Amino acid sequence: MLVPGYGGGSLADLPHALLAALGVHEPGTPATATARHPASAPETPGDAPGAATLRDAANAPDTTADASGTASTPNTADTPITANVPNAPVARDTATALAALNDPPLVLEPAERVCLFLVDGLGAELLRAHAEAAPFLSGLAGRTLTAGFPATTVTSLCSLGTGLTPGEHGMLGLTLAVPGTGHLFNCLRWTMPGGLTMDPDQWQPAPTVYQRAVRAGIDSVYVGPGEFEGTGLTRAVYRGVRYVAADAVDDRVARVHEAMRAGSAHVTVYYGDLDAAGHMTGWGSEEWLRQLAIVDDMAHRLAEGLPPGSALYVTADHGMVNATEKIDAERVPQLTEGVALLGGEARARHVYAERGAGKDVLEAWRDALRGKAWVVSRQEAVESGWFGPRVRDTWLERIGDVVAVPYIDLAITAPTHNPIEALFIGYHGSMTAAEQYVPLLEVRT
């Protein structure tokens, strides 16, 4: 298992590094990592999950991408994994375990103005597998970050918007139970059943990095599709920005260049069609490669128009895998008995049990998904640090009583409630390298 590197190597660390590069001092910024060192790693699956991060390729069959766009088992000795999780094969060697626990903070060189090009779905493993389709990006210097868990857009956008880990900001999945209501809330579409509404400031009350930038006298700009302006998700994760609506690629590039001419600027520009292509046709498909070429050209054009003293950073919210197997959770009695609500998404399921049924649901899901997914209780997921070193008490009930996370290329679908998702080829959310690793590429002028 690839546990997000919440110690200087995750998306939650990037906004603090960007502000620091712009000269913004953030007193009292919450630390995004704590290190808990295990005395040893168990050698048998089924024990309670531990918080240790190990560097050992002997753990669960993480899926890395090969050049054909399919998943394969990696053989890299520096892949971070977590030992001691029920149902998961466990690391046999702890010789290099502690090396992963004290990663240095993310530090970026000073700049007068920065632009963050956020490409939805541009996983580092995916880009590496198709470097020839993106020669500009592939030629840039950079590093690799982890997305955070779950590896999904709403969670990553909030980590980038607040500089907090998922357990701190509370956007813990795509669809989450609203405690005390019996309803699921879709954090991406910002919808609830029955016409109910959710106040973005209450669901995600933490201040954003954009608000902090504005207070420091920095022009904070977001360039993205007009359809997202003023939505609940935009309010929750981008409070404080000056939203500049631009739909066409040419318009987005032009608006970025205009914004970057300010004396001090923090500009974010978003592109989402690569992710959409991956979902519908699979990553590595002809359409996905066409979109990757567009992304590469867009990055090149953004870089060419940067004024002196600027830095462009290219990153993503998550990667992706192509599903080779699907389980319809609504049609398997073992996966429906005692279940009140099925949240999350196909690669990171939050399973909310009926009152008193939590233990039985956990056992049933573990049995049904044995050899296919990590299946843990809420407490185990929290104590293992999946959502970061701390989860606020306020957010605990947003997490499923059971959390099911496939480690093979499996999608756990719910066609009645999410018919479009059930038709996807590409999915994300889990803790495999293909989903977790995202690039951080740099251009400076």
VOPALUM-240092 format. One record per residue (C-alpha): residue number from 0; x, y, z. Coordinates in steps of 0.02 Angstrom, whole numbers, always signed. Example, Ala and Ser with C-alpha at 12.3 -4.5 7.8 and 13.67 -1.06 7.14 Angstrom:
[atom 0, [+615, -225, +390]]
[atom 1, [+684, -53, +357]]
***
This chain:
[atom 0, [+0, +0, +0]]
[atom 1, [+63, +173, -44]]
[atom 2, [+17, +284, +102]]
[atom 3, [+18, +470, +56]]
[atom 4, [+180, +555, +110]]
[atom 5, [+105, +685, +225]]
[atom 6, [+278, +742, +282]]
[atom 7, [+334, +863, +147]]
[atom 8, [+288, +758, -2]]
[atom 9, [+100, +778, -25]]
[atom 10, [-17, +901, -109]]
[atom 11, [-59, +971, +63]]
[atom 12, [+120, +1035, +77]]
[atom 13, [+122, +1122, -92]]
[atom 14, [+17, +1278, -52]]
[atom 15, [+126, +1321, +97]]
[atom 16, [+281, +1304, -12]]
[atom 17, [+204, +1416, -146]]
[atom 18, [+162, +1552, -20]]
[atom 19, [+336, +1539, +56]]
[atom 20, [+411, +1559, -118]]
[atom 21, [+311, +1720, -135]]
[atom 22, [+380, +1780, +32]]
[atom 23, [+223, +1753, +134]]
[atom 24, [+261, +1704, +313]]
[atom 25, [+130, +1591, +391]]
[atom 26, [+149, +1589, +580]]
[atom 27, [+65, +1443, +663]]
[atom 28, [+40, +1344, +504]]
[atom 29, [-13, +1167, +556]]
[atom 30, [+119, +1036, +529]]
[atom 31, [+67, +910, +398]]
[atom 32, [+163, +763, +464]]
[atom 33, [+205, +666, +618]]
[atom 34, [+317, +514, +621]]
[atom 35, [+271, +361, +721]]
[atom 36, [+406, +231, +717]]
[atom 37, [+361, +48, +732]]
[atom 38, [+469, -69, +831]]
[atom 39, [+444, -198, +696]]
[atom 40, [+327, -244, +556]]
[atom 41, [+215, -397, +574]]
[atom 42, [+240, -530, +443]]
[atom 43, [+62, -593, +437]]
[atom 44, [-91, -504, +369]]
[atom 45, [-244, -477, +475]]
[atom 46, [-172, -374, +619]]
[atom 47, [-233, -201, +662]]
[atom 48, [-169, -70, +539]]
[atom 49, [-12, +21, +590]]
[atom 50, [+46, +197, +557]]
[atom 51, [+216, +150, +492]]
[atom 52, [+270, +192, +316]]
[atom 53, [+394, +70, +242]]
[atom 54, [+499, +70, +86]]
[atom 55, [+484, -108, +23]]
[atom 56, [+410, -179, -135]]
[atom 57, [+358, -341, -52]]
[atom 58, [+189, -278, +5]]
[atom 59, [+20, -280, -82]]
[atom 60, [+16, -287, -272]]
[atom 61, [+20, -101, -308]]
[atom 62, [-21, -64, -488]]
[atom 63, [+101, +38, -589]]
[atom 64, [+74, +82, -770]]
[atom 65, [+164, +5, -915]]
[atom 66, [+181, +89, -1084]]
[atom 67, [+25, +9, -1154]]
[atom 68, [-88, +96, -1029]]
[atom 69, [-121, -60, -927]]
[atom 70, [-75, -93, -748]]
[atom 71, [+70, -199, -694]]
[atom 72, [+155, -245, -532]]
[atom 73, [+301, -129, -493]]
[atom 74, [+471, -187, -438]]
[atom 75, [+537, -28, -359]]
[atom 76, [+621, -39, -191]]
[atom 77, [+581, +142, -149]]
[atom 78, [+392, +129, -162]]
[atom 79, [+315, +186, +4]]
[atom 80, [+192, +61, +73]]
[atom 81, [+101, +30, +235]]
[atom 82, [+124, -127, +335]]
[atom 83, [+0, -209, +451]]
[atom 84, [-167, -185, +364]]
[atom 85, [-302, -320, +370]]
[atom 86, [-319, -424, +212]]
[atom 87, [-163, -348, +134]]
[atom 88, [+0, -438, +103]]
[atom 89, [+126, -364, +225]]
[atom 90, [+305, -304, +206]]
[atom 91, [+435, -432, +258]]
[atom 92, [+584, -315, +277]]
[atom 93, [+599, -159, +386]]
[atom 94, [+781, -121, +349]]
[atom 95, [+740, +41, +258]]
[atom 96, [+577, +80, +348]]
[atom 97, [+628, +237, +441]]
[atom 98, [+697, +324, +288]]
[atom 99, [+520, +366, +232]]
[atom 100, [+462, +440, +396]]
[atom 101, [+563, +601, +401]]
[atom 102, [+549, +676, +227]]
[atom 103, [+605, +858, +227]]
[atom 104, [+473, +994, +203]]
[atom 105, [+434, +1043, +25]]
[atom 106, [+539, +1196, -17]]
[atom 107, [+527, +1299, -178]]
[atom 108, [+642, +1437, -237]]
[atom 109, [+583, +1618, -213]]
[atom 110, [+485, +1698, -354]]
[atom 111, [+397, +1864, -382]]
[atom 112, [+245, +1775, -452]]
[atom 113, [+191, +1593, -469]]
[atom 114, [+71, +1499, -581]]
[atom 115, [+5, +1328, -535]]
[atom 116, [-57, +1228, -685]]
[atom 117, [-174, +1097, -612]]
[atom 118, [-210, +954, -733]]
[atom 119, [-349, +840, -675]]
[atom 120, [-293, +659, -685]]
[atom 121, [-112, +685, -738]]
[atom 122, [-34, +547, -633]]
[atom 123, [+156, +541, -628]]
[atom 124, [+158, +356, -673]]
[atom 125, [+41, +389, -819]]
[atom 126, [+147, +532, -886]]
[atom 127, [+304, +428, -871]]
[atom 128, [+223, +286, -968]]
[atom 129, [+182, +403, -1113]]
[atom 130, [+325, +526, -1108]]
[atom 131, [+331, +532, -1298]]
[atom 132, [+156, +608, -1304]]
[atom 133, [+209, +752, -1190]]
[atom 134, [+389, +799, -1236]]
[atom 135, [+384, +970, -1154]]
[atom 136, [+321, +908, -986]]
[atom 137, [+432, +755, -990]]
[atom 138, [+584, +865, -1014]]
[atom 139, [+552, +973, -861]]
[atom 140, [+641, +956, -696]]
[atom 141, [+531, +909, -551]]
[atom 142, [+485, +788, -415]]
[atom 143, [+343, +673, -365]]
[atom 144, [+210, +706, -233]]
[atom 145, [+71, +598, -164]]
[atom 146, [-109, +652, -186]]
[atom 147, [-178, +605, -15]]
[atom 148, [-319, +485, +23]]
[atom 149, [-435, +463, -59]]
[atom 150, [-350, +506, -224]]
[atom 151, [-498, +604, -291]]
[atom 152, [-529, +779, -354]]
[atom 153, [-629, +853, -210]]
[atom 154, [-505, +793, -80]]
[atom 155, [-352, +852, -176]]
[atom 156, [-426, +1020, -223]]
[atom 157, [-463, +1053, -40]]
[atom 158, [-287, +1001, +11]]
[atom 159, [-218, +1122, -119]]
[atom 160, [-341, +1257, -66]]
[atom 161, [-312, +1248, +121]]
[atom 162, [-141, +1170, +144]]
[atom 163, [-222, +1045, +262]]
[atom 164, [-226, +856, +256]]
[atom 165, [-395, +772, +221]]
[atom 166, [-419, +732, +405]]
[atom 167, [-405, +917, +445]]
[atom 168, [-509, +994, +306]]
[atom 169, [-646, +861, +306]]
[atom 170, [-669, +831, +118]]
[atom 171, [-641, +646, +145]]
[atom 172, [-716, +576, -14]]
[atom 173, [-826, +606, -165]]
[atom 174, [-990, +561, -80]]
[atom 175, [-1002, +568, +109]]
[atom 176, [-1137, +539, +237]]
[atom 177, [-1205, +696, +318]]
[atom 178, [-1213, +643, +501]]
[atom 179, [-1387, +635, +574]]
[atom 180, [-1478, +651, +408]]
[atom 181, [-1472, +480, +327]]
[atom 182, [-1417, +564, +165]]
[atom 183, [-1262, +561, +56]]
[atom 184, [-1185, +724, +1]]
[atom 185, [-1096, +734, -168]]
[atom 186, [-948, +850, -135]]
[atom 187, [-906, +870, -319]]
[atom 188, [-1078, +916, -385]]
[atom 189, [-1124, +993, -216]]
[atom 190, [-1292, +905, -214]]
[atom 191, [-1400, +813, -89]]
[atom 192, [-1562, +717, -118]]
[atom 193, [-1732, +799, -99]]
[atom 194, [-1671, +972, -146]]
[atom 195, [-1576, +993, +17]]
[atom 196, [-1429, +1113, +14]]
[atom 197, [-1261, +1124, +100]]
[atom 198, [-1174, +1285, +153]]
[atom 199, [-993, +1276, +86]]
[atom 200, [-930, +1382, +231]]
[atom 201, [-1000, +1257, +356]]
[atom 202, [-949, +1098, +266]]
[atom 203, [-772, +1163, +242]]
[atom 204, [-741, +1307, +363]]
[atom 205, [-551, +1316, +357]]
[atom 206, [-474, +1474, +281]]
[atom 207, [-392, +1453, +113]]
[atom 208, [-216, +1492, +54]]
[atom 209, [-292, +1614, -70]]
[atom 210, [-366, +1716, +71]]
[atom 211, [-196, +1719, +155]]
[atom 212, [-114, +1773, -8]]
[atom 213, [-237, +1916, -31]]
[atom 214, [-206, +1976, +147]]
[atom 215, [-21, +1980, +104]]
[atom 216, [-54, +2093, -45]]
[atom 217, [-39, +1958, -178]]
[atom 218, [-161, +1953, -323]]
[atom 219, [-241, +1780, -306]]
[atom 220, [-321, +1723, -468]]
[atom 221, [-407, +1564, -525]]
[atom 222, [-430, +1534, -712]]
[atom 223, [-552, +1396, -757]]
[atom 224, [-714, +1349, -843]]
[atom 225, [-859, +1468, -823]]
[atom 226, [-974, +1328, -766]]
[atom 227, [-875, +1311, -604]]
[atom 228, [-885, +1493, -554]]
[atom 229, [-988, +1516, -396]]
[atom 230, [-1020, +1331, -365]]
[atom 231, [-1020, +1257, -190]]
[atom 232, [-857, +1166, -219]]
[atom 233, [-774, +1324, -285]]
[atom 234, [-832, +1418, -131]]
[atom 235, [-770, +1281, -16]]
[atom 236, [-594, +1265, -87]]
[atom 237, [-557, +1429, -178]]
[atom 238, [-624, +1562, -59]]
[atom 239, [-527, +1722, -85]]
[atom 240, [-481, +1704, -269]]
[atom 241, [-527, +1820, -408]]
[atom 242, [-613, +1697, -523]]
[atom 243, [-577, +1724, -708]]
[atom 244, [-692, +1620, -817]]
[atom 245, [-611, +1552, -975]]
[atom 246, [-671, +1398, -1068]]
[atom 247, [-559, +1379, -1221]]
[atom 248, [-375, +1334, -1199]]
[atom 249, [-321, +1492, -1293]]
[atom 250, [-424, +1600, -1175]]
[atom 251, [-354, +1516, -1020]]
[atom 252, [-176, +1541, -1078]]
[atom 253, [-210, +1724, -1118]]
[atom 254, [-296, +1757, -951]]
[atom 255, [-151, +1676, -857]]
[atom 256, [-24, +1785, -947]]
[atom 257, [-127, +1940, -905]]
[atom 258, [-138, +1892, -722]]
[atom 259, [+47, +1851, -712]]
[atom 260, [+92, +2029, -762]]
[atom 261, [+38, +2089, -589]]
[atom 262, [+175, +2144, -472]]
[atom 263, [+148, +1993, -360]]
[atom 264, [+31, +1855, -414]]
[atom 265, [-28, +1682, -363]]
[atom 266, [-119, +1611, -514]]
[atom 267, [-201, +1440, -530]]
[atom 268, [-262, +1374, -698]]
[atom 269, [-362, +1214, -714]]
[atom 270, [-384, +1087, -855]]
[atom 271, [-504, +942, -832]]
[atom 272, [-527, +856, -1000]]
[atom 273, [-383, +733, -976]]
[atom 274, [-473, +658, -826]]
[atom 275, [-637, +651, -920]]
[atom 276, [-555, +558, -1065]]
[atom 277, [-475, +436, -945]]
[atom 278, [-640, +397, -861]]
[atom 279, [-735, +366, -1022]]
[atom 280, [-604, +286, -1136]]
[atom 281, [-466, +234, -1015]]
[atom 282, [-298, +312, -984]]
[atom 283, [-178, +271, -1124]]
[atom 284, [-320, +270, -1251]]
[atom 285, [-313, +369, -1413]]
[atom 286, [-426, +505, -1342]]
[atom 287, [-327, +513, -1180]]
[atom 288, [-165, +532, -1278]]
[atom 289, [-244, +671, -1381]]
[atom 290, [-289, +762, -1221]]
[atom 291, [-115, +735, -1151]]
[atom 292, [-42, +818, -1306]]
[atom 293, [-159, +967, -1277]]
[atom 294, [-99, +978, -1096]]
[atom 295, [+82, +973, -1153]]
[atom 296, [+54, +1112, -1279]]
[atom 297, [-41, +1215, -1152]]
[atom 298, [+101, +1199, -1026]]
[atom 299, [+226, +1251, -1159]]
[atom 300, [+125, +1404, -1205]]
[atom 301, [+100, +1452, -1023]]
[atom 302, [+288, +1443, -997]]
[atom 303, [+329, +1545, -1152]]
[atom 304, [+227, +1693, -1093]]
[atom 305, [+294, +1704, -915]]
[atom 306, [+367, +1874, -867]]
[atom 307, [+539, +1879, -783]]
[atom 308, [+542, +1825, -602]]
[atom 309, [+404, +1696, -625]]
[atom 310, [+386, +1512, -585]]
[atom 311, [+266, +1391, -668]]
[atom 312, [+224, +1230, -577]]
[atom 313, [+128, +1088, -658]]
[atom 314, [+42, +962, -547]]
[atom 315, [-115, +853, -535]]
[atom 316, [-247, +800, -412]]
[atom 317, [-229, +611, -438]]
[atom 318, [-183, +477, -564]]
[atom 319, [-290, +334, -628]]
[atom 320, [-304, +147, -663]]
[atom 321, [-405, +58, -796]]
[atom 322, [-527, -65, -719]]
[atom 323, [-507, -245, -773]]
[atom 324, [-641, -306, -652]]
[atom 325, [-802, -232, -583]]
[atom 326, [-911, -284, -438]]
[atom 327, [-1089, -218, -430]]
[atom 328, [-1106, -191, -243]]
[atom 329, [-1294, -171, -259]]
[atom 330, [-1316, -348, -326]]
[atom 331, [-1206, -444, -204]]
[atom 332, [-1307, -488, -48]]
[atom 333, [-1147, -503, +55]]
[atom 334, [-1111, -320, +15]]
[atom 335, [-1286, -253, +48]]
[atom 336, [-1336, -339, +211]]
[atom 337, [-1333, -213, +353]]
[atom 338, [-1277, -69, +241]]
[atom 339, [-1373, +93, +262]]
[atom 340, [-1276, +200, +136]]
[atom 341, [-1139, +165, +9]]
[atom 342, [-1030, +318, -14]]
[atom 343, [-857, +364, -76]]
[atom 344, [-824, +305, -252]]
[atom 345, [-777, +147, -345]]
[atom 346, [-596, +143, -287]]
[atom 347, [-621, +212, -111]]
[atom 348, [-786, +157, -35]]
[atom 349, [-860, +228, +125]]
[atom 350, [-983, +96, +188]]
[atom 351, [-1105, +162, +318]]
[atom 352, [-1182, +22, +421]]
[atom 353, [-1353, +13, +498]]
[atom 354, [-1354, +38, +686]]
[atom 355, [-1271, -109, +773]]
[atom 356, [-1217, -192, +610]]
[atom 357, [-1042, -119, +593]]
[atom 358, [-945, -274, +645]]
[atom 359, [-1048, -389, +533]]
[atom 360, [-1031, -272, +384]]
[atom 361, [-843, -262, +409]]
[atom 362, [-826, -452, +414]]
[atom 363, [-939, -475, +262]]
[atom 364, [-846, -347, +156]]
[atom 365, [-678, -419, +207]]
[atom 366, [-733, -592, +158]]
[atom 367, [-810, -537, -8]]
[atom 368, [-659, -433, -59]]
[atom 369, [-519, -541, +9]]
[atom 370, [-370, -537, -108]]
[atom 371, [-441, -385, -198]]
[atom 372, [-452, -239, -77]]
[atom 373, [-398, -171, +90]]
[atom 374, [-553, -173, +201]]
[atom 375, [-538, -88, +370]]
[atom 376, [-645, -8, +503]]
[atom 377, [-657, +180, +524]]
[atom 378, [-545, +171, +676]]
[atom 379, [-414, +69, +585]]
[atom 380, [-411, +190, +438]]
[atom 381, [-391, +339, +553]]
[atom 382, [-259, +259, +663]]
[atom 383, [-161, +205, +509]]
[atom 384, [-148, +387, +453]]
[atom 385, [-239, +361, +289]]
[atom 386, [-318, +534, +301]]
[atom 387, [-166, +615, +380]]
[atom 388, [-89, +615, +552]]
[atom 389, [-248, +681, +632]]
[atom 390, [-434, +677, +594]]
[atom 391, [-539, +809, +679]]
[atom 392, [-673, +736, +791]]
[atom 393, [-803, +839, +696]]
[atom 394, [-766, +744, +536]]
[atom 395, [-758, +566, +604]]
[atom 396, [-937, +519, +560]]
[atom 397, [-909, +572, +380]]
[atom 398, [-797, +419, +365]]
[atom 399, [-883, +253, +331]]
[atom 400, [-899, +125, +468]]
[atom 401, [-804, +19, +342]]
[atom 402, [-679, +84, +213]]
[atom 403, [-647, -28, +62]]
[atom 404, [-501, +13, -52]]
[atom 405, [-458, -102, -200]]
[atom 406, [-275, -139, -230]]
[atom 407, [-304, -235, -391]]
[atom 408, [-381, -147, -543]]
[atom 409, [-556, -169, -472]]
[atom 410, [-702, -48, -471]]
[atom 411, [-839, -69, -340]]
[atom 412, [-988, +6, -429]]
[atom 413, [-1166, +54, -381]]
[atom 414, [-1258, +71, -547]]
[atom 415, [-1427, +119, -475]]
[atom 416, [-1358, +270, -385]]
[atom 417, [-1211, +308, -499]]
[atom 418, [-1252, +240, -673]]
[atom 419, [-1122, +345, -766]]
[atom 420, [-982, +298, -647]]
[atom 421, [-1024, +115, -674]]
[atom 422, [-986, +135, -859]]
[atom 423, [-813, +208, -834]]
[atom 424, [-654, +124, -891]]
[atom 425, [-534, +233, -791]]
[atom 426, [-551, +255, -603]]
[atom 427, [-455, +329, -457]]
[atom 428, [-463, +347, -269]]
[atom 429, [-355, +207, -200]]
[atom 430, [-177, +203, -132]]
[atom 431, [-85, +125, -279]]
[atom 432, [+61, +213, -360]]
[atom 433, [-36, +245, -521]]
[atom 434, [-170, +339, -423]]
[atom 435, [-68, +422, -286]]
[atom 436, [+88, +487, -372]]
[atom 437, [+71, +658, -454]]
[atom 438, [+207, +762, -536]]
[atom 439, [+271, +931, -480]]
[atom 440, [+361, +1002, -631]]
[atom 441, [+444, +1173, -636]]
[atom 442, [+484, +1311, -759]]
[atom 443, [+570, +1472, -702]]
[atom 444, [+608, +1635, -790]]
***
